[in-house]
Amino acid sequence: MPTPAEGGAVQLPWDTGGTDEAPAVHAVVFAHRVDGLAPGAYLLPRNATVQSALQAALPHLSWRPVPGSPPDVPLLELALNPALAGTLRTLSCHQAIAADAVFVVALLGECGPSLAGSPWLYRERLREAGLIGQVLYLEAEAAGLRGTGIGCFFDDPVRELLGLGAPGTEPWQVLYHFSVGLPVPDARIASTPPYPEPRP
């Protein structure tokens, strides 16, 4: 996940949005089978200023820094829960990929009343979430895993799981889910090389 590089500069692909706005979409990581992480919920804030605002919205969570996290990946423990996989399956429209994954990411964006004067920024939040999803696809593949977006999820129950207030009462909204895990090849799906030989 991106954080500004040293000196405040942002690097590719995070500077492709055409805006100077600080990152406004943050990752809630639901870890199921990650070496070194107990099953539970973690937060990866993508800018330094958002942690205090989220902590104020979610004061009941633990907010402990995860030991050994790299300085540019300030992972925070929110809550441990060994039964989280089944819950995530239910919240992701009962899809098995949310329970069988290594981890699931819920992308949390600053929306709601904070966008009242700039409603077009909601579209920017979705673009930012999409960019994070594309990077997760590539990083999962590079790690020998696979990723897939989960477009169907119950956003209000996810907010309830985290302890966020009712929609419209505070600025945080769940924008997207993404699952990372081991691939299960499906022989029914035809696959071709990315650049097949041109036909004569």
GIWOLIN-V127251 format. One record per pair of residues at least 12 apart in sequence whose C-alpha atoms are under 10 Angstrom apart, sorted by the first residue. I is the first residue (numbers start at 1). J is the second residue. If there is no record, write none. Layout:
{{I/J} {I/J}}
This chain:
{{1/14} {1/26} {1/27} {1/44} {1/45} {1/46} {1/72} {1/73} {1/74} {1/132} {1/135} {1/136} {1/139} {2/14} {2/23} {2/26} {2/44} {2/45} {2/46} {2/47} {2/72} {2/73} {2/132} {2/135} {3/22} {3/23} {3/44} {3/45} {3/46} {3/47} {3/48} {3/71} {3/72} {3/73} {3/74} {4/22} {4/23} {4/46} {4/47} {4/48} {4/72} {5/72} {6/72} {10/22} {13/131} {13/132} {13/134} {13/135} {14/128} {14/131} {14/132} {14/135} {16/128} {16/131} {17/124} {17/127} {17/128} {17/131} {18/124} {19/124} {21/124} {22/46} {22/47} {22/48} {22/49} {22/50} {23/45} {23/46} {23/47} {23/48} {23/49} {23/50} {23/109} {23/110} {23/125} {23/128} {24/45} {24/46} {24/47} {24/50} {24/107} {24/108} {24/109} {24/110} {24/111} {24/121} {24/124} {24/125} {24/128} {24/129} {24/172} {25/44} {25/45} {25/46} {25/47} {25/50} {25/106} {25/107} {25/108} {25/109} {25/110} {25/111} {25/124} {25/125} {25/126} {25/127} {25/128} {25/129} {25/132} {25/172} {25/173} {25/174} {25/175} {26/43} {26/44} {26/45} {26/46} {26/47} {26/50} {26/51} {26/105} {26/106} {26/107} {26/108} {26/109} {26/110} {26/128} {26/129} {26/132} {26/172} {26/174} {26/175} {27/42} {27/43} {27/44} {27/45} {27/46} {27/75} {27/104} {27/105} {27/106} {27/107} {27/108} {27/109} {27/129} {27/132} {27/174} {27/176} {27/177} {27/178} {28/41} {28/42} {28/43} {28/44} {28/45} {28/75} {28/76} {28/77} {28/78} {28/104} {28/105} {28/106} {28/107} {28/108} {28/162} {28/174} {28/177} {29/41} {29/42} {29/43} {29/44} {29/75} {29/76} {29/77} {29/78} {29/103} {29/104} {29/105} {29/106} {29/107} {29/177} {29/178} {29/179} {30/42} {30/43} {30/78} {30/79} {30/80} {30/81} {30/84} {30/85} {30/88} {30/98} {30/99} {30/101} {30/102} {30/103} {30/104} {30/105} {30/106} {30/179} {31/80} {31/81} {31/82} {31/84} {31/85} {31/99} {31/101} {31/102} {31/103} {31/104} {31/105} {31/180} {32/81} {32/82} {32/83} {32/84} {32/85} {32/86} {32/88} {32/98} {32/99} {32/100} {32/101} {32/102} {32/103} {32/104} {32/181} {33/85} {33/100} {33/101} {33/102} {33/103} {33/181} {34/101} {34/102} {34/103} {35/102} {36/66} {36/67} {36/68} {37/66} {37/67} {37/77} {37/80} {38/77} {38/79} {38/80} {38/81} {38/82} {39/79} {39/80} {39/81} {39/82} {39/83} {39/84} {39/85} {39/102} {39/103} {40/77} {40/78} {40/79} {40/80} {40/81} {40/82} {40/83} {40/84} {40/85} {40/103} {41/61} {41/76} {41/77} {41/78} {41/79} {41/80} {41/81} {41/84} {41/103} {41/104} {41/105} {41/106} {41/162} {42/62} {42/63} {42/64} {42/65} {42/66} {42/75} {42/76} {42/77} {42/78} {42/79} {42/80} {42/105} {43/63} {43/64} {43/65} {43/66} {43/74} {43/75} {43/76} {43/77} {43/78} {43/79} {43/105} {43/106} {43/107} {43/108} {44/73} {44/74} {44/75} {44/76} {44/77} {44/105} {44/107} {45/73} {45/74} {45/75} {45/76} {45/108} {46/72} {46/73} {46/74} {46/75} {47/74} {48/74} {50/110} {51/63} {51/76} {53/171} {54/110} {54/164} {54/171} {54/172} {55/78} {57/162} {57/163} {57/164} {57/165} {57/170} {57/171} {57/172} {58/78} {58/162} {58/163} {58/164} {58/165} {59/78} {59/163} {60/78} {60/79} {60/162} {60/163} {61/77} {61/78} {61/79} {61/80} {61/162} {61/163} {62/76} {62/77} {62/78} {62/79} {62/80} {63/75} {63/76} {63/77} {63/78} {63/79} {64/76} {64/77} {64/78} {64/79} {65/77} {65/78} {66/78} {78/162} {79/162} {83/99} {84/98} {84/99} {85/97} {85/98} {85/99} {85/100} {85/101} {85/102} {85/103} {85/104} {86/98} {86/99} {86/100} {87/99} {87/158} {87/161} {88/100} {88/103} {88/104} {88/153} {88/154} {88/158} {88/161} {89/101} {89/104} {89/153} {90/153} {90/154} {90/157} {90/158} {91/152} {91/153} {91/154} {91/155} {91/156} {91/157} {91/158} {91/161} {92/104} {92/150} {92/151} {92/152} {92/153} {92/154} {92/155} {92/157} {92/158} {92/177} {92/178} {93/150} {93/151} {93/152} {93/153} {93/154} {94/152} {94/153} {94/154} {95/150} {95/152} {95/153} {97/147} {97/148} {97/149} {97/150} {97/178} {97/179} {97/180} {97/181} {97/182} {98/148} {98/150} {98/153} {98/177} {98/178} {98/179} {98/180} {98/181} {99/179} {99/181} {100/179} {100/180} {100/181} {100/182} {101/145} {101/146} {101/147} {101/178} {101/179} {101/180} {101/181} {101/182} {101/183} {102/145} {102/146} {102/147} {102/179} {102/180} {102/181} {102/182} {103/147} {103/178} {103/179} {103/180} {103/181} {104/147} {104/148} {104/149} {104/150} {104/177} {104/178} {104/179} {104/180} {104/181} {105/133} {105/136} {105/149} {105/150} {105/176} {105/177} {105/178} {105/179} {105/180} {106/129} {106/150} {106/153} {106/155} {106/158} {106/173} {106/174} {106/175} {106/176} {106/177} {106/178} {106/179} {107/125} {107/126} {107/128} {107/129} {107/130} {107/132} {107/133} {107/173} {107/174} {107/175} {107/176} {107/177} {107/178} {108/125} {108/129} {108/159} {108/171} {108/172} {108/173} {108/174} {108/175} {108/176} {108/177} {109/122} {109/125} {109/126} {109/128} {109/129} {109/171} {109/172} {109/173} {109/174} {109/175} {109/176} {110/122} {110/125} {110/170} {110/171} {110/172} {110/173} {110/174} {110/175} {111/125} {111/167} {111/168} {111/170} {111/171} {111/172} {111/173} {111/174} {111/175} {112/167} {112/168} {112/169} {112/170} {112/171} {112/172} {112/173} {113/167} {113/168} {113/169} {113/170} {113/171} {113/172} {114/168} {114/170} {114/171} {114/172} {115/171} {122/175} {125/175} {126/175} {126/176} {128/175} {129/175} {129/176} {129/177} {130/149} {130/175} {130/176} {132/178} {133/147} {133/148} {133/149} {133/176} {133/177} {133/178} {133/179} {134/147} {134/148} {134/149} {135/147} {136/148} {136/149} {136/178} {136/179} {136/180} {137/149} {137/178} {137/179} {137/180} {139/180} {140/179} {140/180} {140/181} {140/182} {141/180} {141/181} {141/182} {141/183} {144/181} {144/182} {144/183} {145/180} {145/181} {145/182} {145/183} {146/179} {146/180} {146/181} {146/182} {146/183} {146/184} {147/178} {147/179} {147/180} {147/181} {147/182} {147/183} {148/177} {148/178} {148/179} {148/180} {148/181} {148/183} {149/176} {149/177} {149/178} {149/179} {149/180} {150/176} {150/177} {150/178} {150/179} {151/175} {151/176} {151/177} {151/178} {152/176} {152/177} {153/174} {153/175} {153/176} {153/177} {154/174} {155/167} {155/173} {155/174} {155/175} {155/176} {155/177} {156/173} {156/174} {158/173} {158/174} {159/172} {159/173} {159/174}}
